[in-house]
């Protein structure tokens, strides 16, 4: 049975519709692009597809990460980001291309064009998180501006992401993975509470990304 359009739209709204409104497709920004690049890269490697790997590299190359000294509670251990860089992706694309001269040439030309690509910026904080630990961040966002918050783990643990404003839930991702994206538009200037929880018995690292 197909659900009416009105019900589908209702299901797609954030948990706290009175505090934050869902973004439009044109709002998708740097955080979404970086997460999409990482997901595409994983798929491209699994398919051994050099051109899909190249596409992931080009997406990732359009993002510049600015590391922040903000810290959660408990503060965790600051660590370097662990996700693949554009350079790693370009190298993987060349390796997958092997004897394909056309693909190899396209990869080389794309790599040469990278410095001229327009770039977007994300603010990045990377932490180690112990098994079973929860780390809580307080991060401000501006009224009526598209807000993006991303979680990008190292693949070693199941990490959950929860975003709340006061006692009101905005986003909740409990999928059995360590990546998540929360996008919304605050109705007013406010500081949101972000909780990252390690549901596994293995320590891990993750990057918290905001626009």
Rosetta silent file (secondary structure, phi, psi, omega in degrees, C-alpha in Angstrom):
SEQUENCE: XXXXXXXXXXXXXXXXXXXXXXXXXXXXXXXXXXXXXXXXXXXXXXXXXXXXXXXXXXXXXXXXXXXXXXXXXXXXXXXXXXXXXXXXXXXXXXXXXXXXXXXXXXXXXXXXXXXXXXXXXXXXXXXXXXXXXXXXXXXXXXXXXXXXXXXXXXXXXXXXXXXXXXXXXXXXXXXXXXXXXXXXXXXXXXXXXXXXXXXXXXXXXXXXXXX
SCORE:     score description
SCORE:     0.000 S_00000001
   1 L     0.000  131.570 -178.934    0.000    0.000    0.000 S_00000001
   2 L   -86.374  134.612  179.053    1.377    3.388   -0.963 S_00000001
   3 L   -78.185  145.573  175.402    1.384    6.062    1.728 S_00000001
   4 L   -61.099  151.791 -178.262   -0.191    9.451    0.933 S_00000001
   5 H   -57.738  -39.166 -177.745    2.267   12.204    0.082 S_00000001
   6 H   -61.153  -37.784  179.751    1.326   14.199    3.195 S_00000001
   7 H   -70.707  -40.013  178.387    2.303   11.287    5.452 S_00000001
   8 H   -61.365  -40.717  178.502    5.604   10.773    3.616 S_00000001
   9 H   -65.644  -38.613  178.562    6.462   14.437    4.095 S_00000001
  10 H   -63.355  -41.271  179.799    5.605   14.211    7.770 S_00000001
  11 H   -67.058  -24.428 -176.384    7.891   11.197    8.229 S_00000001
  12 H   -85.926   -8.886 -177.800   10.739   13.067    6.543 S_00000001
  13 L   -77.745  158.417  178.354   10.709   16.047    8.916 S_00000001
  14 L   -63.481  164.075  179.779   13.196   16.354   11.799 S_00000001
  15 L   -63.953  -29.501 -178.852   12.223   15.065   15.224 S_00000001
  16 L  -114.627   72.699 -173.182   11.971   18.639   16.490 S_00000001
  17 L   -65.172  -28.763 -178.829   10.053   20.332   13.708 S_00000001
  18 L   -75.538  -14.058 -178.487    9.141   23.300   15.904 S_00000001
  19 L  -108.158  -25.143 -176.930   12.820   24.052   16.575 S_00000001
  20 E  -149.959  140.573 -179.651   14.465   23.193   13.268 S_00000001
  21 E  -106.885  152.065 -178.597   13.232   22.793    9.725 S_00000001
  22 L   -68.754  147.031  178.465   14.542   20.285    7.168 S_00000001
  23 L   -75.994  159.078  172.864   17.022   21.621    4.600 S_00000001
  24 L   -90.817  164.119  179.745   16.253   21.799    0.907 S_00000001
  25 H   -54.525  -33.528 -179.349   18.494   19.993   -1.641 S_00000001
  26 H   -68.853  -14.594  179.272   20.216   23.297   -2.437 S_00000001
  27 H   -78.257  -16.963 -176.771   21.314   23.457    1.222 S_00000001
  28 L   -55.953  123.988 -172.980   23.570   20.387    0.883 S_00000001
  29 L  -124.712 -147.332 -170.561   27.029   21.684    1.676 S_00000001
  30 H   -64.580  -41.644 -177.642   30.569   20.744    2.562 S_00000001
  31 H   -64.581  -46.280  178.668   29.798   18.185    5.265 S_00000001
  32 H   -61.290  -40.976 -179.110   27.349   16.288    3.058 S_00000001
  33 H   -64.487  -41.014  179.925   29.816   16.376    0.159 S_00000001
  34 H   -65.467  -42.990  178.589   32.650   14.978    2.277 S_00000001
  35 H   -65.816  -38.757  177.909   30.503   12.135    3.603 S_00000001
  36 H   -64.154  -38.560  178.371   29.244   11.368    0.093 S_00000001
  37 H   -61.929  -42.648 -179.221   32.840   11.246   -1.165 S_00000001
  38 H   -67.283  -40.458  178.852   33.795    8.726    1.512 S_00000001
  39 H   -65.879  -43.633  178.512   30.757    6.543    0.821 S_00000001
  40 H   -63.585  -38.516  178.880   31.383    6.628   -2.933 S_00000001
  41 H   -61.688  -44.775  178.296   35.047    5.760   -2.375 S_00000001
  42 H   -59.663  -45.108 -179.596   34.109    2.666   -0.351 S_00000001
  43 H   -65.079  -42.120 -178.861   31.678    1.551   -3.062 S_00000001
  44 H   -62.679  -41.149  177.411   34.196    2.232   -5.840 S_00000001
  45 H   -64.467  -41.340  179.907   36.856    0.124   -4.118 S_00000001
  46 H   -63.508  -35.592  179.982   34.381   -2.714   -3.599 S_00000001
  47 H   -88.725   -7.052 -176.969   33.463   -2.577   -7.298 S_00000001
  48 L    55.245   46.257 -175.325   37.087   -2.008   -8.371 S_00000001
  49 L  -106.623  107.651 -176.555   35.863    0.896  -10.481 S_00000001
  50 H   -66.057  -34.815 -177.739   38.606    3.438  -11.281 S_00000001
  51 H   -74.216  -35.710  174.400   36.248    6.106  -12.619 S_00000001
  52 H   -66.782  -37.435  176.058   33.956    5.938   -9.586 S_00000001
  53 H   -63.093  -40.066  176.731   37.084    6.170   -7.424 S_00000001
  54 H   -62.951  -41.158  178.359   38.113    9.233   -9.424 S_00000001
  55 H   -61.141  -41.564  177.022   34.691   10.801   -8.842 S_00000001
  56 H   -62.392  -41.535  179.657   35.096   10.271   -5.106 S_00000001
  57 H   -62.445  -41.923 -179.996   38.549   11.854   -5.236 S_00000001
  58 H   -66.298  -39.871  176.233   37.216   14.918   -7.058 S_00000001
  59 H   -61.814  -46.468 -178.363   34.412   15.327   -4.515 S_00000001
  60 H   -65.955  -34.895 -179.078   36.853   15.017   -1.616 S_00000001
  61 H   -67.793  -17.767  178.424   39.320   17.417   -3.248 S_00000001
  62 L   -84.658    6.767 -178.709   36.626   20.095   -3.192 S_00000001
  63 E  -120.843  131.909  172.433   36.624   20.123    0.609 S_00000001
  64 E  -111.394  128.800 -179.841   39.135   21.806    2.927 S_00000001
  65 E   -99.321  128.091  176.255   39.087   20.749    6.596 S_00000001
  66 E  -107.448  114.777 -176.892   39.921   23.298    9.279 S_00000001
  67 E   -74.862  135.735 -176.756   40.847   21.605   12.569 S_00000001
  68 L  -111.506  152.328  177.747   39.223   23.075   15.677 S_00000001
  69 L   -92.781    8.088  176.815   40.320   23.007   19.311 S_00000001
  70 L   -61.416  152.835 -174.417   36.748   22.526   20.554 S_00000001
  71 L  -140.471  151.160  177.364   36.431   19.526   22.865 S_00000001
  72 L   -88.434 -177.586  171.671   33.705   17.229   24.183 S_00000001
  73 E  -122.958  122.282  -10.871   32.957   16.100   27.730 S_00000001
  74 L   -62.329  160.565 -168.021   34.862   13.987   28.670 S_00000001
  75 L   -68.044  -19.646 -178.294   37.547   15.564   26.468 S_00000001
  76 L    63.777  179.187  179.981   38.829   12.374   24.829 S_00000001
  77 E  -103.789  120.255  175.615   42.213   12.190   23.146 S_00000001
  78 E   -63.501  132.389 -178.719   42.836   14.488   20.154 S_00000001
  79 L  -138.351  160.836  175.472   44.053   12.371   17.241 S_00000001
  80 L   -67.335  151.901  175.477   44.714   12.911   13.521 S_00000001
  81 L   -62.713  143.667 -173.904   41.818   12.327   11.135 S_00000001
  82 L  -111.477   -7.093 -176.962   41.802    8.760    9.829 S_00000001
  83 L   -77.075  156.232 -176.226   39.548    8.871    6.761 S_00000001
  84 L   -61.198  137.714  177.520   41.102    8.658    3.261 S_00000001
  85 L   -85.992  166.926  175.236   42.410   11.921    1.804 S_00000001
  86 H   -58.030  -36.530  179.460   41.933   12.984   -1.839 S_00000001
  87 H   -61.159  -42.370  176.902   45.564   12.008   -2.480 S_00000001
  88 H   -62.210  -40.430 -179.045   44.866    8.466   -1.287 S_00000001
  89 H   -66.834  -43.284  177.681   41.789    8.326   -3.508 S_00000001
  90 H   -62.074  -40.183  178.024   43.656    9.507   -6.609 S_00000001
  91 H   -63.071  -41.412  178.459   46.371    6.912   -5.939 S_00000001
  92 H   -64.871  -38.929  178.702   43.743    4.196   -5.625 S_00000001
  93 H   -62.337  -42.538  178.629   42.124    5.314   -8.882 S_00000001
  94 H   -63.529  -40.492 -179.522   45.460    5.038  -10.714 S_00000001
  95 H   -65.284  -38.092 -179.774   46.055    1.568   -9.259 S_00000001
  96 H   -73.319  -29.775 -179.255   42.611    0.380  -10.362 S_00000001
  97 H   -67.212  -32.982  178.274   43.039    1.834  -13.852 S_00000001
  98 L    48.886 -113.001 -174.620   46.103   -0.374  -14.469 S_00000001
  99 L   -92.928    8.982  179.488   46.565   -0.678  -18.260 S_00000001
 100 L   -80.180   99.944 -174.243   43.508    1.399  -19.187 S_00000001
 101 H   -64.268  -38.323 -178.888   45.215    4.296  -20.964 S_00000001
 102 H   -65.558  -45.349  178.832   42.060    6.399  -21.277 S_00000001
 103 H   -65.476  -41.004  179.215   41.230    6.108  -17.585 S_00000001
 104 H   -61.538  -41.305  179.206   44.854    6.736  -16.601 S_00000001
 105 H   -66.837  -41.271  179.408   44.952    9.886  -18.724 S_00000001
 106 H   -63.752  -40.779  178.756   41.657   11.145  -17.296 S_00000001
 107 H   -63.642  -42.905 -179.731   42.897   10.566  -13.746 S_00000001
 108 H   -63.736  -42.813  179.924   46.143   12.426  -14.476 S_00000001
 109 H   -67.744  -38.380  178.175   44.306   15.400  -15.978 S_00000001
 110 H   -64.575  -40.648  178.848   41.824   15.491  -13.088 S_00000001
 111 H   -63.373  -40.183  179.447   44.666   15.454  -10.570 S_00000001
 112 H   -66.749  -29.858 -179.561   46.358   18.348  -12.384 S_00000001
 113 H   -81.160  -13.817 -173.565   43.104   20.333  -12.294 S_00000001
 114 H   -52.938  -44.845 -178.884   42.584   19.788   -8.559 S_00000001
 115 H   -61.186  -18.711 -178.601   44.300   23.023   -7.396 S_00000001
 116 H   -96.641   -1.337  179.584   41.853   24.988   -9.560 S_00000001
 117 L   -71.416  141.905  172.926   38.709   23.350   -8.216 S_00000001
 118 L   -65.921  144.007 -176.678   36.396   25.523   -6.075 S_00000001
 119 L  -123.546  149.412  171.716   36.547   24.419   -2.453 S_00000001
 120 E  -112.197  161.905 -175.914   34.207   24.381    0.519 S_00000001
 121 E  -120.714  136.754  169.881   35.330   24.274    4.149 S_00000001
 122 E  -115.265  151.177  172.985   34.349   22.035    7.052 S_00000001
 123 E   -97.015  126.478 -170.880   35.296   22.502   10.695 S_00000001
 124 E  -121.615  136.067  171.730   36.764   19.247   11.991 S_00000001
 125 E  -130.860  125.980 -176.313   37.358   17.849   15.472 S_00000001
 126 E  -119.267  131.825 -175.888   38.834   14.350   15.781 S_00000001
 127 E  -137.981  153.232  166.332   38.813   12.308   18.972 S_00000001
 128 E   -86.106  146.884  179.698   39.491    8.850   20.289 S_00000001
 129 E  -137.465  128.512 -176.831   36.529    7.231   22.035 S_00000001
 130 L   -74.851  161.765  176.338   36.696    4.230   24.357 S_00000001
 131 L   -58.744  131.424  177.959   34.426    1.213   24.127 S_00000001
 132 L    76.455    1.447 -175.826   31.043    2.014   25.669 S_00000001
 133 L   -86.549  151.190  171.565   31.910    5.695   26.108 S_00000001
 134 E  -120.848  132.487  177.174   29.678    8.674   25.304 S_00000001
 135 E  -117.391  135.429 -174.040   31.175   12.083   24.475 S_00000001
 136 E  -116.320  127.550  179.428   29.041   15.229   24.578 S_00000001
 137 E  -112.502  148.847  172.674   29.703   18.346   22.497 S_00000001
 138 E  -118.685  112.432 -173.656   28.126   21.807   22.741 S_00000001
 139 E  -130.915  127.888  179.420   28.125   23.520   19.335 S_00000001
 140 E   -84.147  148.060  172.052   26.339   26.744   18.317 S_00000001
 141 E  -133.792  156.462 -174.271   24.486   27.242   15.028 S_00000001
 142 L   -95.668  150.364 -178.328   22.946   30.388   13.564 S_00000001
 143 L   -62.112  137.356  172.845   19.264   31.139   12.985 S_00000001
 144 L    61.897   13.685  176.740   17.793   30.399    9.555 S_00000001
 145 L  -107.108  138.881  177.785   21.150   29.178    8.200 S_00000001
 146 E   -57.884  126.539  178.895   21.577   25.618    6.893 S_00000001
 147 E  -111.397  134.202  177.613   23.324   23.613    9.613 S_00000001
 148 E  -127.860  137.627  177.500   25.239   20.432    8.871 S_00000001
 149 E  -139.617  123.822 -176.909   26.782   18.049   11.350 S_00000001
 150 E  -123.256  148.699  174.765   28.565   14.890   10.294 S_00000001
 151 E  -118.198  125.566 -177.945   30.068   11.884   12.053 S_00000001
 152 E  -134.259  103.414 -176.707   32.844   10.029   10.250 S_00000001
 153 E   -91.815 -179.782 -176.760   34.426    7.113   12.089 S_00000001
 154 L   -95.207    5.948  177.172   37.415    4.877   11.357 S_00000001
 155 L    85.966    4.872 -175.555   35.336    1.744   10.717 S_00000001
 156 L   -96.052  -12.563 -173.267   36.296   -0.003   13.960 S_00000001
 157 L  -149.487  164.714  173.848   33.132    0.521   16.008 S_00000001
 158 L   -91.020  110.749 -178.786   29.394    1.194   15.935 S_00000001
 159 E  -110.337  132.142  177.092   29.001    4.899   16.728 S_00000001
 160 E  -103.784  149.519  179.237   25.630    6.555   17.362 S_00000001
 161 E  -124.528  128.883  175.051   24.881   10.252   16.890 S_00000001
 162 E  -130.230  134.594  178.566   22.205   12.230   18.767 S_00000001
 163 E  -123.369  127.600  179.873   21.528   15.961   18.380 S_00000001
 164 E  -134.201  156.368  172.081   19.260   17.811   20.792 S_00000001
 165 E  -122.864  113.488 -169.466   18.250   21.384   21.573 S_00000001
 166 L    57.202 -120.870  179.203   17.529   21.719   25.284 S_00000001
 167 L  -100.808    7.547 -173.813   15.413   18.593   25.893 S_00000001
 168 E   -98.261  123.737  178.346   14.099   18.399   22.334 S_00000001
 169 E   -71.300  139.095  177.569   15.564   15.793   19.934 S_00000001
 170 E  -111.518  -48.003  177.606   16.614   17.081   16.500 S_00000001
 171 E  -139.876  147.906  175.477   18.449   14.105   14.959 S_00000001
 172 E  -146.627  121.791  177.680   19.075   10.534   16.049 S_00000001
 173 E  -126.019  110.520 -179.520   21.150    7.977   14.135 S_00000001
 174 L  -117.436   21.175  178.805   21.482    4.536   15.729 S_00000001
 175 L   -63.435  153.192 -177.592   22.308    2.566   12.581 S_00000001
 176 L   -77.231   63.467  179.922   24.983   -0.153   12.988 S_00000001
 177 L  -151.175 -173.648 -179.487   27.720    1.986   11.436 S_00000001
 178 L  -128.216   30.668  175.754   29.993    4.888   12.342 S_00000001
 179 E  -131.939  143.355  178.407   28.800    7.524    9.883 S_00000001
 180 E  -160.152  153.113  176.496   25.899    9.924   10.139 S_00000001
 181 E  -132.827  129.822  176.237   24.694   13.249    8.748 S_00000001
 182 E  -122.516  121.332 -179.302   22.335   15.649   10.508 S_00000001
 183 E  -125.990  136.511 -178.889   21.044   18.653    8.531 S_00000001
 184 E  -163.974  171.012  174.371   18.577   21.281    9.770 S_00000001
 185 E  -122.771  108.677  178.567   17.802   25.022    9.911 S_00000001
 186 E   -63.727  143.129  177.427   17.633   26.453   13.454 S_00000001
 187 L   -79.874  -15.496  177.662   14.774   28.880   14.020 S_00000001
 188 L  -154.399  163.339  174.994   17.026   30.981   16.273 S_00000001
 189 L   -59.339  129.936 -176.525   20.650   31.251   17.362 S_00000001
 190 E  -160.404  156.403  174.869   21.203   28.329   19.710 S_00000001
 191 E  -101.649  123.208 -177.403   23.748   25.906   21.109 S_00000001
 192 E   -99.486  148.697  176.992   22.969   22.294   20.294 S_00000001
 193 E   -98.419  123.121 -179.204   24.037   19.237   22.284 S_00000001
 194 E  -114.642  124.457 -179.860   25.727   16.530   20.221 S_00000001
 195 E  -116.734  123.699  175.202   26.290   13.110   21.761 S_00000001
 196 E  -109.148  123.782 -176.285   28.543   10.498   20.160 S_00000001
 197 E  -121.217  130.214  176.370   28.233    7.039   21.729 S_00000001
 198 E   -91.149  107.759 -177.330   30.472    4.036   21.091 S_00000001
 199 L   -87.187    2.236 -175.126   28.155    1.014   21.170 S_00000001
 200 L  -101.736  174.091  176.439   30.994   -1.458   20.548 S_00000001
 201 L   -97.213   16.408 -177.407   33.530   -3.254   22.716 S_00000001
 202 L  -125.249  134.246  174.387   36.351   -1.731   20.675 S_00000001
 203 L   -65.572  154.203 -177.604   37.936    1.702   21.012 S_00000001
 204 E  -150.598  177.307  170.659   37.756    3.885   17.912 S_00000001
 205 E  -128.059  156.497  178.739   38.392    7.340   16.527 S_00000001
 206 E  -152.227  156.263  171.403   36.009    9.673   14.741 S_00000001
 207 E  -108.882  130.131  172.846   35.835   13.111   13.179 S_00000001
 208 E   -98.711  124.500 -171.969   32.980   15.428   14.077 S_00000001
 209 E  -119.430  134.237  175.229   32.360   17.746   11.118 S_00000001
 210 E  -135.013  162.216  177.878   30.345   20.974   10.959 S_00000001
 211 L   -94.795    0.000    0.000   29.833   23.721    8.431 S_00000001
